[in-house]
Amino acid sequence: MQNDLIQSLARTRKVAKLTQAQLAESAGLSRMTVQRTEGGDLDPRYSTLAEMARVLGMDIIAVPSTLRPSLEAFIQSGGKFLGQPEGVDAPPSVVDSLSRPG
């Protein structure tokens, strides 16, 4: 699980076009800490990961393992997946509500 988080942080850093040194400086970390964390050579503290995430505009949340597949599907669908059985009446998704004019 932690490896997924570190990979996600590294991908987000690259998409934001930040170097490891820039991320480190903004997060109050050493470049070596960021480099070793992304490389898997360091077992980082939660506070290190949280600071990296904060700089990248991300939050770290704890999710029960049993809910992870449903949460990932919800995120990948842009918030339109309700995870309810067919035939169950459900309110419109938050995304649909927010995208309506007026």
Secondary structure as GFF3:
##gff-version 3
##sequence-region A 1 102
A	DSSP	alpha_helix	2	15	.	.	.	ID=ss1
A	DSSP	alpha_helix	20	27	.	.	.	ID=ss2
A	DSSP	alpha_helix	31	39	.	.	.	ID=ss3
A	DSSP	alpha_helix	46	55	.	.	.	ID=ss4
A	DSSP	three_ten_helix	65	67	.	.	.	ID=ss5
A	DSSP	alpha_helix	68	76	.	.	.	ID=ss6
A	DSSP	alpha_helix	94	99	.	.	.	ID=ss7
###
